[in-house]
Amino acid sequence: DPDGDRYMNWEEEFAGTDPNNAASFLPDVVLTGHATGSVDIPTTVPARWYDIFSSTSLTEAVWTRMDRAMQGSGGPLSIGITNDGNRVFYRTGVVESP
């Protein structure tokens, strides 16, 4: 992890982020209350599938896939999320298929 962003080079290359740029990584989002938002991925890889994972606790770190997979196009991608009222943490990931 030469850029110090917590992701190994192979993870960044697979996700389409730059392993030499600390500002290039898949985004995380926190929503509190009843809210609608999106996770915006600035760069994607064609033929890779991106999805959102959610957790109500960062200390337990149990992440649940939300099954909203969208295929990368080589450009940006926005995946919508709606929060149910509790504080929820969302993270982006690359999955094998929808």
All heavy atoms as an XYZ file, in Angstrom:
750
protein
N       0.843     -1.188      0.000
C       0.000      0.000      0.000
C       0.890      1.255      0.000
O       0.956      1.965      1.008
C      -0.922     -0.042      1.217
C      -1.856      1.147      1.280
O      -2.113      1.758      0.229
O      -2.325      1.464      2.377
N       1.578      1.539     -1.098
C       2.518      2.671     -1.114
C       1.863      4.036     -0.931
O       2.505      4.966     -0.468
C       3.192      2.573     -2.479
C       2.280      1.763     -3.320
C       1.561      0.835     -2.378
N       0.564      4.169     -1.245
C      -0.067      5.481     -1.101
C      -0.743      5.660      0.267
O      -1.262      6.726      0.574
C      -1.061      5.758     -2.230
C      -2.218      4.776     -2.293
O      -2.302      3.868     -1.446
O      -3.046      4.928     -3.204
N      -0.746      4.621      1.110
C      -1.233      4.731      2.475
C      -2.736      4.898      2.643
O      -3.196      5.423      3.650
N      -3.539      4.416      1.694
C      -4.993      4.609      1.797
C      -5.732      3.381      2.347
O      -6.941      3.289      2.250
C      -5.581      5.024      0.453
C      -5.450      3.966     -0.628
O      -4.923      2.871     -0.346
O      -5.862      4.231     -1.759
N      -5.021      2.414      2.920
C      -5.563      1.200      3.540
C      -5.901      0.096      2.554
O      -6.440     -0.931      2.941
C      -6.814      1.488      4.385
C      -6.649      2.495      5.478
C      -7.973      2.811      6.141
N      -8.880      3.343      5.138
C     -10.185      3.138      5.131
N     -10.756      2.435      6.054
N     -10.944      3.647      4.178
N      -5.660      0.283      1.266
C      -5.993     -0.737      0.265
C      -4.723     -1.231     -0.413
O      -3.873     -0.443     -0.804
C      -6.976     -0.176     -0.774
C      -8.278      0.256     -0.152
C      -8.507      1.584      0.170
C      -9.266     -0.681      0.146
C      -9.691      1.978      0.780
C     -10.444     -0.292      0.751
C     -10.655      1.038      1.061
O     -11.827      1.421      1.663
N      -4.634     -2.542     -0.571
C      -3.480     -3.138     -1.231
C      -3.527     -2.819     -2.724
O      -4.605     -2.567     -3.277
C      -3.482     -4.666     -1.021
C      -3.483     -5.083      0.448
S      -2.052     -4.465      1.363
C      -0.746     -5.361      0.591
N      -2.375     -2.845     -3.376
C      -2.312     -2.523     -4.810
C      -3.251     -3.390     -5.644
O      -3.940     -2.884     -6.526
C      -0.881     -2.685     -5.324
C       0.006     -1.558     -4.872
O      -0.418     -0.639     -4.190
N       1.272     -1.637     -5.241
N      -3.291     -4.692     -5.374
C      -4.151     -5.569     -6.182
C      -5.616     -5.218     -5.982
O      -6.407     -5.312     -6.925
C      -3.878     -7.047     -5.871
C      -4.345     -7.502     -4.521
C      -3.619     -7.537     -3.361
C      -5.651     -7.992     -4.178
N      -4.395     -8.006     -2.329
C      -5.641     -8.294     -2.798
C      -6.820     -8.201     -4.902
C      -6.751     -8.796     -2.136
C      -7.927     -8.701     -4.240
C      -7.892     -8.998     -2.871
N      -6.016     -4.793     -4.763
C      -7.409     -4.401     -4.529
C      -7.751     -3.146     -5.330
O      -8.828     -3.043     -5.911
C      -7.642     -4.121     -3.046
C      -7.562     -5.356     -2.173
C      -7.650     -5.034     -0.699
O      -6.814     -4.244     -0.203
O      -8.558     -5.577     -0.047
N      -6.829     -2.191     -5.357
C      -7.073     -0.958     -6.098
C      -7.109     -1.197     -7.598
O      -7.962     -0.642     -8.302
C      -6.007      0.082     -5.756
C      -6.129      0.555     -4.324
C      -5.630      1.951     -4.135
O      -6.191      2.863     -4.763
O      -4.674      2.125     -3.368
N      -6.220     -2.012     -8.104
C      -6.220     -2.305     -9.534
C      -7.502     -3.018     -9.941
O      -8.092     -2.726    -10.977
C      -4.987     -3.116     -9.906
C      -3.712     -2.279     -9.818
C      -2.438     -3.095     -9.963
O      -2.518     -4.282    -10.338
O      -1.371     -2.542     -9.689
N      -7.976     -3.932     -9.103
C      -9.213     -4.651     -9.387
C     -10.415     -3.702     -9.383
O     -11.315     -3.811    -10.202
C      -9.421     -5.772     -8.368
C     -10.567     -6.685     -8.707
C     -10.431     -7.658     -9.676
C     -11.782     -6.561     -8.063
C     -11.486     -8.503    -10.006
C     -12.852     -7.396     -8.383
C     -12.698     -8.365     -9.347
N     -10.432     -2.751     -8.450
C     -11.554     -1.818     -8.315
C     -11.498     -0.672     -9.315
O     -12.490      0.014     -9.517
C     -11.587     -1.247     -6.902
N     -10.332     -0.460     -9.927
C     -10.206      0.632    -10.888
C      -9.710      1.922    -10.273
O      -9.811      2.983    -10.884
N      -9.179      1.848     -9.047
C      -8.598      3.034     -8.427
C      -7.083      3.018     -8.618
O      -6.504      1.999     -8.981
C      -8.961      3.107     -6.933
O      -8.496      1.926     -6.275
C     -10.473      3.213     -6.749
N      -6.439      4.138     -8.373
C      -5.003      4.288     -8.616
C      -4.218      3.919     -7.364
O      -4.299      4.623     -6.351
C      -4.705      5.731     -9.023
C      -3.255      5.967     -9.390
O      -2.400      5.087     -9.142
O      -2.966      7.051     -9.923
N      -3.427      2.838     -7.379
C      -2.683      2.410     -6.197
C      -1.561      3.362     -5.791
O      -0.962      3.204     -4.733
C      -2.127      1.038     -6.585
C      -2.139      1.014     -8.059
C      -3.248      1.927     -8.500
N      -1.280      4.372     -6.609
C      -0.233      5.341     -6.283
C      -0.791      6.706     -5.896
O      -0.041      7.661     -5.762
C       0.721      5.492     -7.469
C       1.443      4.193     -7.756
O       2.062      3.617     -6.873
N       1.320      3.704     -8.969
N      -2.118      6.798     -5.719
C      -2.755      8.060     -5.376
C      -3.642      7.845     -4.152
O      -4.665      7.175     -4.226
C      -3.593      8.563     -6.564
C      -4.277      9.871     -6.296
O      -4.347     10.357     -5.180
N      -4.829     10.447     -7.351
N      -3.260      8.437     -3.017
C      -4.006      8.249     -1.765
C      -5.437      8.777     -1.845
O      -6.295      8.360     -1.081
C      -3.268      8.918     -0.613
N      -5.725      9.670     -2.766
C      -7.075     10.223     -2.908
C      -7.952      9.385     -3.832
O      -9.109      9.705     -4.055
C      -6.992     11.651     -3.426
N      -7.413      8.295     -4.378
C      -8.144      7.441     -5.304
C      -8.515      6.135     -4.610
O      -7.686      5.240     -4.460
C      -7.274      7.165     -6.538
O      -7.923      6.274     -7.409
N      -9.771      6.051     -4.151
C     -10.261      4.836     -3.491
C     -11.772      4.803     -3.593
O     -12.410      5.815     -3.913
C      -9.814      4.775     -2.025
C     -10.181      5.991     -1.220
C     -11.406      6.087     -0.596
C      -9.285      7.036     -1.098
C     -11.745      7.203      0.137
C      -9.610      8.165     -0.364
C     -10.839      8.252      0.255
N     -12.376      3.642     -3.336
C     -13.828      3.523     -3.365
C     -14.401      4.260     -2.159
O     -13.910      4.113     -1.050
C     -14.252      2.055     -3.357
C     -13.894      1.255     -4.603
C     -14.304     -0.208     -4.432
C     -14.540      1.843     -5.838
N     -15.471      5.036     -2.358
C     -15.986      5.887     -1.289
C     -16.821      5.147     -0.239
O     -17.401      4.108     -0.511
C     -16.857      6.887     -2.041
C     -17.303      6.152     -3.257
C     -16.159      5.246     -3.619
N     -16.869      5.741      0.967
C     -17.736      5.313      2.051
C     -18.684      6.472      2.359
O     -18.350      7.634      2.149
C     -16.930      4.988      3.316
C     -15.979      3.822      3.123
O     -16.281      2.936      2.308
O     -14.943      3.800      3.796
N     -19.884      6.167      2.882
C     -20.886      7.181      3.194
C     -21.533      6.832      4.534
O     -21.734      5.660      4.832
C     -21.981      7.229      2.096
C     -23.109      8.170      2.470
C     -21.387      7.622      0.762
N     -21.882      7.847      5.335
C     -22.640      7.660      6.568
C     -23.936      8.447      6.431
O     -23.910      9.627      6.080
C     -21.861      8.170      7.800
C     -22.703      8.014      9.058
C     -20.540      7.457      7.947
N     -25.089      7.789      6.684
C     -26.379      8.474      6.691
C     -27.018      8.304      8.060
O     -26.993      7.227      8.637
C     -27.316      7.905      5.626
C     -26.962      8.168      4.168
C     -27.992      7.516      3.258
C     -26.884      9.657      3.878
N     -27.610      9.390      8.576
C     -28.311      9.360      9.853
C     -29.730      9.845      9.623
O     -29.949     10.829      8.926
C     -27.606     10.269     10.877
O     -26.256      9.839     11.013
C     -28.283     10.202     12.222
N     -30.699      9.172     10.211
C     -32.094      9.548     10.039
C     -32.643      9.048      8.721
O     -31.982      8.340      7.976
N     -33.872      9.444      8.441
C     -34.494      9.065      7.167
C     -33.875      9.932      6.078
O     -34.123     11.131      6.022
C     -36.012      9.251      7.220
C     -36.673      8.303      8.165
N     -36.898      6.988      7.839
C     -37.130      8.464      9.421
C     -37.474      6.376      8.867
N     -37.624      7.246      9.836
N     -33.058      9.338      5.259
C     -32.332     10.109      4.253
C     -32.179      9.296      2.983
O     -32.144      8.074      2.999
C     -30.955     10.502      4.782
N     -32.107     10.013      1.893
C     -31.825      9.411      0.602
C     -30.537     10.026      0.098
O     -30.320     11.224      0.220
C     -32.963      9.698     -0.398
O     -34.167      9.160      0.142
C     -32.691      9.057     -1.730
N     -29.679      9.202     -0.443
C     -28.413      9.703     -0.960
C     -27.879      8.774     -2.020
O     -28.592      7.925     -2.547
N     -26.626      8.939     -2.313
C     -25.986      8.061     -3.286
C     -24.517      7.918     -2.948
O     -23.937      8.758     -2.270
C     -26.142      8.611     -4.702
O     -25.451      9.832     -4.825
N     -23.976      6.831     -3.410
C     -22.544      6.621     -3.334
C     -22.024      6.842     -4.745
O     -22.451      6.165     -5.682
C     -22.203      5.203     -2.828
C     -20.715      4.964     -2.867
C     -22.738      4.997     -1.426
N     -21.162      7.818     -4.896
C     -20.638      8.179     -6.206
C     -19.222      7.650     -6.366
O     -18.330      8.021     -5.610
C     -20.668      9.700     -6.380
C     -22.086     10.248     -6.283
O     -22.994      9.616     -6.857
O     -22.275     11.288     -5.633
N     -19.050      6.788     -7.351
C     -17.752      6.188     -7.644
C     -17.180      6.943     -8.838
O     -17.763      6.913     -9.921
C     -17.899      4.687     -7.956
C     -18.612      3.982     -6.786
C     -16.554      4.053     -8.243
C     -19.104      2.600     -7.109
N     -16.066      7.656     -8.665
C     -15.566      8.510     -9.736
C     -15.063      7.776    -10.979
O     -15.203      8.271    -12.088
C     -14.442      9.308     -9.088
C     -14.117      8.609     -7.829
C     -15.278      7.758     -7.455
N     -14.491      6.589    -10.802
C     -13.952      5.830    -11.936
C     -14.279      4.363    -11.749
O     -14.117      3.831    -10.659
C     -12.421      5.989    -12.039
O     -12.104      7.369    -12.103
C     -11.880      5.297    -13.262
N     -14.748      3.715    -12.807
C     -15.061      2.282    -12.742
C     -14.326      1.540    -13.847
O     -13.803      2.142    -14.775
C     -16.576      2.043    -12.896
O     -17.006      2.558    -14.162
C     -17.355      2.709    -11.775
N     -14.318      0.237    -13.744
C     -13.684     -0.625    -14.738
C     -14.788     -1.347    -15.508
O     -15.682     -1.937    -14.887
C     -12.761     -1.662    -14.061
C     -12.201     -2.648    -15.068
C     -11.651     -0.968    -13.301
N     -14.762     -1.307    -16.842
C     -15.764     -2.055    -17.602
C     -15.708     -3.541    -17.233
O     -14.648     -4.081    -16.952
C     -15.345     -1.836    -19.060
C     -14.549     -0.577    -19.037
C     -13.844     -0.564    -17.698
N     -16.853     -4.164    -17.205
C     -17.003     -5.585    -16.901
C     -16.833     -5.908    -15.422
O     -16.926     -7.059    -15.043
C     -16.072     -6.451    -17.735
N     -16.597     -4.923    -14.557
C     -16.599     -5.152    -13.111
C     -17.956     -4.699    -12.568
O     -18.578     -3.788    -13.087
C     -15.498     -4.350    -12.417
C     -14.107     -4.707    -12.843
C     -13.435     -5.597    -11.823
N     -11.995     -5.609    -11.956
C     -11.324     -6.347    -12.801
N     -11.965     -7.130    -13.643
N     -10.015     -6.325    -12.841
N     -18.404     -5.343    -11.504
C     -19.679     -5.016    -10.879
C     -19.420     -4.371     -9.522
O     -18.653     -4.894     -8.716
C     -20.522     -6.277    -10.711
C     -21.013     -6.795    -12.024
C     -20.360     -7.666    -12.855
C     -22.234     -6.459    -12.673
N     -21.118     -7.888    -13.981
C     -22.274     -7.165    -13.892
C     -23.309     -5.636    -12.347
C     -23.334     -7.068    -14.776
C     -24.376     -5.540    -13.224
C     -24.378     -6.252    -14.423
N     -20.080     -3.252     -9.269
C     -19.909     -2.491     -8.039
C     -21.199     -2.567     -7.233
O     -22.286     -2.480     -7.772
C     -19.581     -1.029     -8.369
C     -18.261     -0.894     -9.086
C     -18.165     -1.124    -10.453
C     -17.109     -0.567     -8.388
C     -16.955     -1.026    -11.110
C     -15.890     -0.467     -9.045
C     -15.817     -0.701    -10.400
O     -14.611     -0.606    -11.045
N     -21.077     -2.733     -5.915
C     -22.254     -2.824     -5.060
C     -21.984     -2.068     -3.768
O     -20.854     -1.674     -3.470
C     -22.591     -4.289     -4.755
C     -24.066     -4.499     -4.443
O     -24.774     -3.514     -4.147
O     -24.517     -5.657     -4.488
N     -23.055     -1.885     -2.978
C     -22.996     -1.196     -1.706
C     -23.161     -2.228     -0.594
O     -23.960     -3.155     -0.702
C     -24.135     -0.155     -1.607
C     -24.069      0.828     -2.760
C     -24.113      0.560     -0.265
C     -22.835      1.663     -2.800
N     -22.400     -2.040      0.488
C     -22.496     -2.861      1.676
C     -22.857     -1.950      2.835
O     -22.399     -0.810      2.886
C     -21.165     -3.569      1.948
C     -20.766     -4.517      0.858
C     -20.162     -4.054     -0.301
C     -20.999     -5.874      0.988
C     -19.798     -4.921     -1.316
C     -20.639     -6.753     -0.034
C     -20.041     -6.274     -1.182
N     -23.690     -2.424      3.766
C     -24.102     -1.584      4.885
C     -23.802     -2.257      6.220
O     -23.732     -3.481      6.313
C     -25.598     -1.267      4.795
O     -26.355     -2.447      4.967
N     -23.651     -1.407      7.243
C     -23.433     -1.874      8.598
C     -23.947     -0.811      9.566
O     -23.836      0.379      9.292
C     -21.943     -2.120      8.864
O     -21.742     -2.545     10.206
N     -24.502     -1.232     10.682
C     -24.944     -0.282     11.693
C     -23.878     -0.047     12.749
O     -24.055      0.780     13.633
C     -26.242     -0.759     12.375
O     -26.021     -2.062     12.912
C     -27.392     -0.797     11.377
N     -22.770     -0.751     12.649
C     -21.700     -0.610     13.638
C     -20.343     -0.780     12.976
O     -20.120     -1.740     12.250
C     -21.856     -1.663     14.733
O     -20.726     -1.670     15.576
N     -19.454      0.136     13.263
C     -18.091     -0.015     12.764
C     -17.250     -0.877     13.696
O     -16.247     -1.441     13.283
C     -17.434      1.347     12.580
C     -18.012      2.206     11.461
C     -17.305      3.553     11.399
C     -17.905      1.504     10.113
N     -17.648     -0.999     14.960
C     -16.875     -1.813     15.885
C     -17.096     -3.305     15.659
O     -16.184     -4.099     15.827
C     -17.207     -1.468     17.353
O     -18.605     -1.625     17.558
C     -16.785     -0.049     17.671
N     -18.319     -3.693     15.271
C     -18.587     -5.104     14.979
C     -18.215     -5.462     13.554
O     -17.949     -6.606     13.251
C     -20.052     -5.427     15.242
C     -20.419     -5.316     16.704
C     -21.877     -5.594     16.943
O     -22.502     -6.284     16.117
O     -22.391     -5.108     17.962
N     -18.226     -4.471     12.663
C     -17.798     -4.635     11.271
C     -18.476     -5.803     10.557
O     -17.831     -6.599      9.902
C     -16.289     -4.743     11.173
N     -19.790     -5.923     10.709
C     -20.567     -6.911      9.967
C     -21.201     -6.166      8.799
O     -22.074     -5.331      8.982
C     -21.648     -7.561     10.852
C     -22.495     -8.513     10.036
C     -21.003     -8.269     12.029
N     -20.737     -6.474      7.588
C     -21.196     -5.770      6.388
C     -22.152     -6.649      5.601
O     -21.863     -7.806      5.343
C     -20.005     -5.373      5.510
C     -19.147     -4.367      6.202
C     -18.031     -4.606      6.950
C     -19.355     -2.959      6.238
N     -17.539     -3.434      7.444
C     -18.321     -2.400      7.021
C     -20.307     -2.107      5.684
C     -18.223     -1.027      7.261
C     -20.204     -0.741      5.918
C     -19.176     -0.221      6.698
N     -23.288     -6.082      5.222
C     -24.315     -6.798      4.473
C     -24.405     -6.221      3.070
O     -24.561     -5.006      2.907
C     -25.685     -6.662      5.166
O     -25.562     -7.148      6.501
C     -26.749     -7.442      4.423
N     -24.318     -7.089      2.077
C     -24.428     -6.637      0.683
C     -25.867     -6.218      0.410
O     -26.815     -6.908      0.755
C     -24.006     -7.765     -0.251
C     -24.010     -7.355     -1.702
C     -23.450     -8.452     -2.575
N     -23.715     -8.140     -3.967
C     -23.506     -8.971     -4.955
N     -23.003    -10.171     -4.728
N     -23.772     -8.619     -6.193
N     -26.041     -5.074     -0.263
C     -27.371     -4.527     -0.509
C     -27.983     -4.982     -1.829
O     -29.113     -4.635     -2.137
C     -27.318     -3.009     -0.435
C     -26.914     -2.522      0.950
S     -27.049     -0.767      1.143
C     -28.806     -0.532      0.987
N     -27.262     -5.740     -2.616
C     -27.749     -6.275     -3.897
C     -28.265     -5.181     -4.838
O     -29.359     -5.265     -5.387
C     -28.837     -7.331     -3.670
C     -28.276     -8.579     -3.009
O     -27.138     -8.957     -3.346
O     -28.956     -9.160     -2.160
N     -27.459     -4.164     -5.024
C     -27.765     -3.089     -5.971
C     -26.660     -2.991     -7.020
O     -26.354     -1.909     -7.514
C     -27.885     -1.765     -5.235
C     -29.039     -1.770     -4.276
C     -29.408     -0.398     -3.872
N     -30.627     -0.477     -3.103
C     -30.876      0.250     -2.042
N     -30.005      1.129     -1.649
N     -32.004      0.119     -1.406
N     -26.070     -4.107     -7.341
C     -24.895     -4.132     -8.212
C     -25.149     -3.436     -9.548
O     -26.197     -3.615    -10.167
C     -24.446     -5.566     -8.452
N     -24.165     -2.641     -9.929
C     -24.206     -1.964    -11.226
C     -22.872     -2.210    -11.917
O     -21.825     -2.230    -11.273
C     -24.437     -0.465    -11.045
C     -25.795     -0.147    -10.429
S     -26.074      1.622    -10.241
C     -26.342      2.080    -11.947
N     -22.933     -2.394    -13.223
C     -21.730     -2.686    -13.985
C     -20.970     -1.412    -14.293
O     -21.549     -0.390    -14.659
C     -22.073     -3.402    -15.284
C     -20.854     -3.918    -16.008
C     -21.239     -4.821    -17.165
O     -22.369     -4.847    -17.596
N     -20.275     -5.573    -17.645
N     -19.646     -1.488    -14.136
C     -18.795     -0.358    -14.465
C     -18.754     -0.121    -15.966
O     -18.954     -1.027    -16.763
N     -18.480      1.132    -16.327
C     -18.449      1.508    -17.738
C     -17.114      2.118    -18.153
O     -16.926      2.449    -19.310
C     -19.550      2.535    -18.006
O     -19.273      3.720    -17.274
N     -16.226      2.304    -17.191
C     -14.987      3.022    -17.451
C     -15.076      4.465    -16.990
O     -14.089      5.154    -16.871
N     -16.277      4.914    -16.699
C     -16.512      6.270    -16.219
C     -17.081      6.245    -14.816
O     -17.022      5.239    -14.122
N     -17.698      7.346    -14.383
C     -18.275      7.401    -13.044
C     -19.560      6.584    -12.932
O     -20.191      6.255    -13.932
C     -18.547      8.890    -12.838
C     -18.647      9.457    -14.202
C     -17.781      8.607    -15.089
N     -19.923      6.274    -11.694
C     -21.112      5.484    -11.413
C     -21.717      5.996    -10.118
O     -20.999      6.310     -9.170
C     -20.719      4.010    -11.268
C     -21.800      2.986    -11.024
C     -22.712      2.870    -12.237
C     -21.164      1.636    -10.733
N     -23.038      6.095    -10.054
C     -23.730      6.537     -8.856
C     -24.760      5.475     -8.473
O     -25.594      5.104     -9.282
C     -24.422      7.881     -9.113
O     -25.070      8.328     -7.951
N     -24.690      4.990     -7.229
C     -25.614      3.977     -6.740
C     -26.443      4.610     -5.624
O     -25.904      5.066     -4.614
C     -24.879      2.726     -6.219
C     -23.996      2.124     -7.312
C     -25.884      1.685     -5.716
C     -23.134      0.961     -6.855
N     -27.768      4.649     -5.809
C     -28.659      5.270     -4.842
C     -28.871      4.428     -3.605
O     -28.884      3.201     -3.673
N     -29.022      5.121     -2.448
C     -29.305      4.446     -1.189
C     -30.380      5.240     -0.435
O     -30.470      6.456     -0.571
C     -28.050      4.287     -0.305
C     -27.298      5.622     -0.171
C     -27.141      3.220     -0.822
C     -26.095      5.560      0.732
N     -31.207      4.535      0.321
C     -32.217      5.150      1.170
C     -32.047      4.596      2.575
O     -32.034      3.377      2.763
C     -33.636      4.853      0.656
O     -33.753      5.365     -0.676
C     -34.679      5.499      1.540
N     -31.921      5.482      3.536
C     -31.701      5.070      4.912
C     -33.039      4.928      5.632
O     -33.956      5.703      5.413
C     -30.823      6.108      5.616
C     -30.145      5.546      6.828
O     -29.746      4.402      6.822
N     -30.014      6.334      7.866
N     -33.150      3.950      6.538
C     -34.405      3.656      7.219
C     -34.634      4.463      8.493
O     -35.643      4.309      9.154
C     -34.489      2.174      7.544
C     -33.437      1.741      8.544
O     -32.629      2.576      9.004
O     -33.414      0.542      8.880
N     -33.708      5.307      8.869
C     -33.877      6.107     10.072
C     -32.772      5.927     11.086
O     -32.553      6.781     11.932
N     -32.091      4.826     11.062
C     -30.971      4.605     11.966
C     -29.681      5.110     11.340
O     -29.616      5.359     10.143
C     -30.824      3.103     12.267
C     -32.031      2.549     12.977
O     -32.536      3.154     13.905
N     -32.512      1.413     12.515
N     -28.646      5.232     12.143
C     -27.338      5.577     11.590
C     -26.800      4.340     10.908
O     -26.685      3.273     11.506
C     -26.369      5.998     12.672
C     -24.963      6.234     12.097
C     -23.966      6.510     13.150
N     -24.141      7.885     13.584
C     -23.331      8.492     14.418
N     -22.319      7.843     14.928
N     -23.533      9.735     14.753
N     -26.489      4.481      9.634
C     -25.983      3.353      8.858
C     -24.733      3.796      8.120
O     -24.662      4.897      7.595
C     -27.043      2.831      7.857
C     -26.512      1.660      7.072
C     -28.329      2.435      8.593
N     -23.753      2.912      8.102
C     -22.511      3.145      7.385
C     -22.571      2.356      6.085
O     -22.969      1.202      6.075
C     -21.317      2.678      8.222
C     -21.273      3.318      9.574
C     -21.854      2.697     10.672
C     -20.662      4.545      9.748
C     -21.820      3.286     11.928
C     -20.622      5.144     10.995
C     -21.200      4.518     12.089
N     -22.185      2.987      4.991
C     -22.207      2.336      3.681
C     -20.796      2.344      3.104
O     -20.085      3.334      3.204
C     -23.158      3.076      2.730
C     -24.586      3.075      3.201
C     -25.088      4.121      3.956
C     -25.435      2.018      2.894
C     -26.403      4.122      4.392
C     -26.743      2.000      3.333
C     -27.224      3.058      4.077
O     -28.529      3.053      4.519
N     -20.433      1.243      2.478
C     -19.146      1.188      1.767
C     -19.348      0.541      0.426
O     -20.279     -0.222      0.205
C     -18.094      0.479      2.592
C     -18.192     -0.990      2.688
C     -17.038     -1.675      3.396
N     -16.086     -0.742      3.943
C     -15.180     -1.024      4.857
N     -15.112     -2.232      5.336
N     -14.341     -0.143      5.295
N     -18.472      0.856     -0.478
C     -18.540      0.346     -1.831
C     -17.617     -0.852     -1.968
O     -16.588     -0.913     -1.323
C     -18.062      1.418     -2.830
O     -18.352      2.693     -2.326
C     -18.733      1.271     -4.160
N     -17.976     -1.777     -2.858
C     -17.120     -2.916     -3.108
C     -17.311     -3.425     -4.521
O     -18.278     -3.094     -5.198
N     -16.376     -4.222     -4.961
C     -16.451     -4.863     -6.265
C     -16.866     -6.297     -6.020
O     -16.298     -6.984     -5.176
C     -15.097     -4.792     -7.006
C     -15.180     -5.469     -8.357
C     -14.652     -3.336     -7.156
N     -17.886     -6.748     -6.757
C     -18.416     -8.102     -6.573
C     -18.290     -8.868     -7.894
O     -18.108     -8.285     -8.945
C     -19.885     -8.064     -6.098
C     -19.978     -7.417     -4.723
C     -20.774     -7.329     -7.075
N     -18.399    -10.191     -7.809
C     -18.230    -11.019     -9.001
C     -19.346    -10.855    -10.013
O     -19.119    -10.843    -11.202
C     -18.108    -12.486     -8.607
C     -16.796    -12.795     -7.918
C     -16.633    -14.271     -7.667
O     -17.133    -15.077     -8.469
O     -16.005    -14.620     -6.666
N     -20.588    -10.755     -9.539
C     -21.723    -10.612    -10.446
C     -22.911    -10.072     -9.662
O     -22.909    -10.101     -8.434
C     -22.064    -11.946    -11.097
O     -22.457    -12.864    -10.106
N     -23.957     -9.633    -10.366
C     -25.113     -9.062     -9.663
C     -25.893    -10.056     -8.830
O     -25.802    -11.183     -8.845
C     -25.982     -8.505    -10.773
C     -25.436     -9.005    -12.042
C     -24.096     -9.560    -11.773
